[in-house]
């Protein structure tokens, strides 16, 4: 028997013995004996208690209505395999066991439901108590039902902590179709806040929701990884069109290995018509290693008419390879894109074990700078000076000009570019 989609009534969670206690007035309740674990009225009351609890967690963690509505549609709850543990006819009480099943709606998640849900269960610390079966999550539940003779009321509540139930709201948010705040939605007076710290806290709350109660940070997902997000860089600029907030949020992976990237998401907030709005945002960009993203972001003037963007430096080292690169992010055509990745220091000599390898090794350095030009170019050219060896060929301090390719939303490598195959 399937339950309906996560409900819409708030619920207060009690942390003592019988948590999730709700009162359902059921005229059909038999006041002369204990309830039956398989009675439809018992199942219905248990359904409401679970749905109301998840709804209360969702409402507390998501402030944006569109995002909240999307998260509500992710799971359907039902129970199966009900059995009676004990019966107390004197107190009209029965204790029961069963399996609580959270079924992922077919349109609510990724194609690979099982991999997605297993990753979330692991990252959220419920993998040991929850079984992932395709697009379903299953966990054992223990609950009690008590009938009250004089009021014909039935009280149903879980008798012990259910980890899955406590994490369903977070999992719904992580699996929601929405990947963040829709463009344009923002508190109207956001840019009127007195300091950038308060402003970015409100921005984080609006974009990612409140901090997760268990992990103590704002959670987002990308791929099969889960991240704690925080603001790495934020600046308010006064332009001819009014104030603008430029902000970069970075994420640290909950579980990480050397190959696990960090997460980056960038935002531009303006005040068109005197009201704050989210003018542009990037997709969730996975970059970095050991679960950490670059955090040294700086705002740079990338083009004419106040076209600002960001740069950051990133370092990778593994198996004899060492590389530093400069990343450029910028706003173009209504979104924020990775405009360029320019290597600044590269050395693969540590991966060589013989003379033949050494003859084809690479060890070079570059410098990159933005070339302001007297034009209305949306993006100024990048001047990249390369010096060293690449795949065994010597490059003697040559400067190359990278110009912006409008259709591709990124800088193009010039003809004769010596580092062919790197970052391509």
C-alpha positions in Angstrom: 0.0 0.0 0.0 1.6 3.2 -1.1 1.3 6.4 0.8 0.8 9.8 -0.8 3.5 12.3 -1.5 5.2 14.0 1.5 2.5 16.1 3.1 2.1 19.7 3.9 1.3 19.9 7.6 4.0 21.1 10.1 5.1 18.7 12.9 7.0 19.1 16.2 9.5 16.4 16.8 9.8 15.1 20.4 13.1 13.6 21.4 11.8 11.5 24.2 10.5 8.0 24.1 7.4 8.1 21.9 8.6 10.6 19.3 6.6 11.5 16.2 3.3 11.3 18.3 0.2 12.4 16.4 -3.5 12.3 17.3 -5.9 11.0 14.6 -9.6 11.0 15.4 -10.9 7.8 14.0 -14.6 7.0 14.6 -14.1 3.4 13.5 -11.6 2.7 16.2 -12.6 -0.2 18.4 -12.4 1.1 22.0 -12.9 -2.3 23.6 -9.6 -3.9 22.7 -6.1 -3.1 21.6 -5.5 -1.8 18.0 -4.3 -4.2 15.3 -0.9 -3.5 13.7 -2.5 -4.3 10.3 -5.6 -2.1 10.9 -5.9 0.5 8.1 -6.5 3.2 10.7 -3.2 2.4 12.4 -1.3 2.4 9.1 -3.0 5.7 8.1 -2.0 7.4 11.4 1.6 6.1 11.0 1.7 7.5 7.5 0.6 10.9 8.7 3.2 11.0 11.5 6.1 10.1 9.1 4.9 12.5 6.4 4.4 15.4 8.8 7.8 14.9 10.4 9.6 14.9 7.0 7.5 18.0 5.9 8.5 19.8 9.1 12.2 19.1 8.3 11.8 20.2 4.7 10.1 23.5 5.7 12.8 24.3 8.3 15.6 23.7 5.8 14.2 25.3 2.6 13.0 28.9 2.4 12.4 29.3 -1.3 8.9 28.1 -2.3 9.8 26.7 -5.7 12.6 24.7 -4.3 10.5 23.5 -1.4 7.7 22.4 -3.8 10.2 20.4 -5.9 11.7 18.7 -2.9 8.2 17.7 -1.6 7.7 15.6 -4.8 10.8 13.4 -4.5 9.6 10.5 -2.2 6.5 8.5 -1.5 6.3 6.7 1.8 4.6 3.4 2.5 5.0 0.5 5.0 5.0 -3.2 4.5 5.7 -6.4 6.3 3.8 -5.4 9.5 4.0 -7.6 12.5 2.9 -7.5 16.1 5.6 -7.5 18.8 3.4 -7.3 21.9 -0.2 -6.6 22.9 -1.4 -4.9 26.1 -5.2 -5.2 26.3 -5.4 -3.5 29.7 -3.9 -0.3 28.3 -5.3 -0.8 24.8 -1.8 -0.7 23.4 0.0 -2.7 20.7 3.6 -2.5 19.6 4.5 -3.3 16.0 7.4 -3.7 13.6 7.5 -3.1 9.9 9.5 -1.8 7.0 9.3 1.9 6.1 9.8 2.3 2.4 10.7 5.6 0.7 10.1 5.2 -3.0 11.8 7.7 -5.4 9.3 9.2 -7.8 10.5 8.2 -11.4 10.7 11.9 -12.4 12.4 13.1 -9.3 16.0 11.9 -9.6 18.8 10.8 -11.7 18.6 7.8 -14.1 21.0 5.8 -11.9 18.8 5.9 -8.8 20.6 3.1 -7.0 24.1 4.6 -7.2 22.7 8.0 -6.3 20.8 6.8 -3.3 23.6 4.6 -2.0 26.0 7.5 -2.1 23.5 9.7 -0.2 22.9 7.0 2.4 26.6 6.6 2.9 27.3 10.3 3.1 24.4 11.0 5.5 25.4 8.2 7.8 22.5 5.9 7.4 24.0 3.2 5.1 24.2 0.6 8.0 20.5 0.9 8.8 19.0 1.5 5.4 18.8 -0.9 2.4 19.0 0.6 -1.1 16.9 -1.3 -3.6 16.8 0.4 -7.0 14.9 3.6 -6.5 13.8 2.7 -2.9 15.1 3.1 0.6 14.1 0.6 3.2 14.5 0.6 7.0 13.0 -1.3 9.9 10.6 0.7 12.1 9.2 0.0 15.6 6.0 1.8 16.6 3.2 1.7 19.1 -0.6 2.3 18.8 -2.8 3.2 21.7 -6.6 3.5 21.6 -8.3 5.9 24.0 -11.7 4.5 25.0 -13.5 7.7 26.1 -12.6 9.8 23.1 -12.4 7.1 20.3 -9.0 8.5 19.5 -5.9 6.6 18.3 -2.3 7.6 19.1 0.4 6.2 16.9 4.1 7.0 17.1 7.6 5.5 16.6 9.0 4.0 19.7 12.7 4.4 18.8 14.9 6.6 16.6 14.5 6.0 12.8 17.6 7.2 11.1 16.0 7.1 7.6 13.1 9.2 8.7 15.4 11.8 10.2 17.4 12.0 6.9 14.6 11.8 4.4 14.2 15.6 4.2 17.9 16.1 3.4 17.8 13.3 0.9 14.7 14.8 -0.8 16.5 18.1 -1.1 19.6 16.4 -2.5 17.6 14.5 -5.1 15.3 17.3 -6.0 15.1 18.3 -9.7 16.1 21.8 -8.7 19.8 22.3 -8.6 19.7 25.6 -6.8 17.8 28.8 -6.6 16.0 29.8 -9.8 17.3 32.9 -11.6 15.6 36.1 -10.4 14.4 34.8 -7.0 16.0 36.7 -4.1 14.8 38.7 -1.0 13.9 42.2 -2.5 16.0 44.1 0.0 19.1 41.9 0.0 21.6 44.4 -1.3 20.4 47.0 1.4 21.9 44.9 4.2 24.6 46.8 6.1 27.6 44.4 5.7 28.7 41.8 3.1 29.0 39.1 5.8 25.3 39.3 6.8 24.4 39.6 3.1 26.3 36.4 2.1 24.8 34.5 5.1 21.3 35.4 3.8 22.4 34.4 0.3 23.6 31.0 1.5 20.3 30.4 3.4 18.4 31.3 0.3 20.4 29.2 -2.1 21.2 26.2 -0.1 18.8 26.3 2.8 19.6 26.2 6.5 22.4 24.2 8.0 21.8 20.5 8.2 21.1 19.7 11.9 23.3 16.6 12.0 26.3 17.8 9.9 26.2 21.4 10.9 26.6 22.8 7.4 24.7 23.7 4.3 24.5 20.6 2.1 24.4 20.3 -1.7 25.1 17.4 -4.0 27.0 17.0 -7.3 27.4 13.7 -9.1 27.4 11.1 -6.3 29.2 13.4 -3.9 27.8 15.5 -1.0 29.3 18.8 0.0 29.3 21.3 2.8 29.1 24.8 1.3 30.5 28.2 2.5 31.3 31.5 0.9 34.9 31.7 -0.2 34.8 35.2 -1.8 32.3 38.0 -1.9 32.5 41.6 -3.1 29.9 44.4 -3.6 30.6 46.6 -6.6 28.8 49.9 -7.4 28.3 50.1 -11.1 26.4 52.5 -13.4 23.5 50.0 -13.2 23.5 49.9 -9.4 24.9 47.6 -6.8 26.1 44.1 -7.6 27.2 41.3 -5.3 29.8 38.9 -6.7 30.1 35.8 -4.6 31.8 32.4 -4.9 30.7 29.5 -2.7 33.0 26.4 -2.3 32.2 23.0 -1.1 34.1 20.4 0.9 33.2 16.8 0.2 31.7 14.9 3.1 33.7 11.7 2.1 36.8 12.2 0.0 39.8 10.5 -1.6 42.6 12.0 -3.6 40.5 11.9 -6.8 37.4 13.5 -5.2 37.0 17.1 -6.4 35.7 20.0 -4.4 32.7 22.0 -5.5 32.4 25.6 -6.8 29.3 27.7 -7.5 29.4 31.4 -8.4 26.6 34.0 -8.2 25.9 37.6 -9.3 23.1 39.5 -7.6 22.0 42.9 -8.9 19.3 45.4 -8.0 17.4 45.9 -11.3 14.5 48.2 -10.7 15.5 48.7 -7.1 14.9 45.1 -6.2 17.6 42.5 -5.6 17.5 39.5 -8.0 19.8 36.6 -8.9 21.2 37.9 -12.2 23.4 34.9 -13.0 24.8 31.7 -11.5 27.2 29.0 -12.5 26.4 25.3 -12.7 27.9 23.3 -9.9 31.6 23.0 -10.9 33.6 20.1 -9.6 37.3 21.0 -9.3 40.2 20.5 -7.0 41.3 17.3 -5.2 41.0 15.5 -1.8 37.4 16.9 -1.7 38.6 20.5 -1.5 38.0 23.2 -4.0 40.3 26.2 -4.7 39.6 28.9 -2.1 41.8 31.8 -3.4 39.3 33.5 -5.6 39.8 37.1 -6.7 37.6 39.4 -8.6 39.1 40.7 -11.9 37.9 43.1 -14.6 37.6 40.8 -17.6 36.0 43.1 -20.1 34.5 46.5 -20.9 31.4 48.0 -19.3 32.2 46.6 -15.9 32.3 42.9 -16.9 33.8 41.4 -13.7 34.8 37.8 -13.2 36.9 35.6 -11.0 40.3 33.9 -11.1 41.8 31.2 -8.8 44.9 29.1 -8.7 44.7 25.3 -8.4 47.4 22.7 -7.8 47.4 19.0 -8.6 50.2 16.5 -7.8 50.0 12.7 -8.4 52.1 9.9 -9.8 55.1 12.1 -10.7 52.9 14.8 -12.3 52.7 18.3 -10.8 50.6 21.1 -12.3 49.4 24.6 -11.3 46.8 26.3 -13.3 44.8 29.6 -13.3 41.0 29.3 -13.7 38.8 32.1 -15.0 35.1 32.3 -14.3 32.9 34.9 -15.8 29.3 35.9 -16.7 28.3 35.5 -20.3 24.9 35.1 -22.0 22.9 35.0 -18.7 25.1 32.4 -17.0 28.5 32.0 -15.4 31.0 29.8 -17.2 34.5 28.4 -16.9 36.1 30.7 -19.4 39.6 29.3 -19.4 42.1 27.0 -17.7 45.6 28.2 -18.2 48.6 26.1 -17.0 51.1 28.1 -15.0 53.6 25.5 -13.8 53.8 21.9 -15.2 56.3 19.1 -14.6 55.9 15.4 -15.4 59.6 14.5 -15.0 58.8 12.6 -11.8 57.0 10.0 -13.9 60.1 9.2 -16.0 62.1 6.1 -15.4 64.4 5.9 -18.4 66.2 8.1 -20.9 63.6 7.6 -23.6 60.9 9.0 -21.3 63.1 11.9 -20.3 63.4 13.0 -24.0 59.7 13.4 -24.2 59.1 14.9 -20.8 57.4 18.3 -20.1 58.6 21.0 -17.7 57.4 24.5 -18.3 56.1 27.7 -16.7 53.7 30.3 -18.0 52.5 33.7 -16.9 49.0 35.0 -17.8 47.6 38.5 -17.8 44.5 40.3 -19.0 45.2 42.7 -21.8 42.8 45.7 -21.5 42.0 47.1 -25.0 40.4 50.3 -26.0 37.2 48.7 -27.3 33.8 47.6 -26.0 35.0 43.9 -26.0 32.9 41.9 -23.5 36.1 40.0 -22.7 39.6 41.3 -23.1 42.3 39.0 -24.6 44.5 36.9 -22.3 48.3 37.1 -22.9 50.1 33.8 -22.0 53.8 33.6 -22.0 55.2 30.1 -22.2 58.8 29.1 -21.3 60.3 25.6 -21.0 59.7 22.2 -22.6 56.5 20.5 -23.7 56.6 16.8 -24.9 60.3 17.2 -25.5 60.1 20.3 -27.6 61.7 23.5 -26.3 59.6 26.7 -26.1 61.7 29.9 -25.7 59.6 32.5 -23.8 56.9 33.0 -26.4 53.7 35.0 -25.8 50.4 33.9 -27.2 47.1 35.7 -27.3 43.9 33.9 -26.4 40.7 35.6 -27.5 37.1 34.9 -26.4 35.0 32.6 -28.5 31.4 33.8 -28.1 29.5 30.7 -29.2 31.6 28.4 -27.0 31.5 30.8 -23.9 35.3 30.4 -23.4 38.7 31.6 -24.5 40.1 29.8 -27.6 43.6 28.6 -28.0 45.4 30.5 -30.8 46.7 29.0 -34.0 50.1 27.4 -33.3 49.4 27.0 -29.6 52.3 24.9 -28.3 50.5 23.1 -25.5 48.1 21.0 -27.7 46.4 18.3 -25.8 46.6 19.9 -22.4 43.1 20.6 -20.9 41.5 19.5 -24.1 
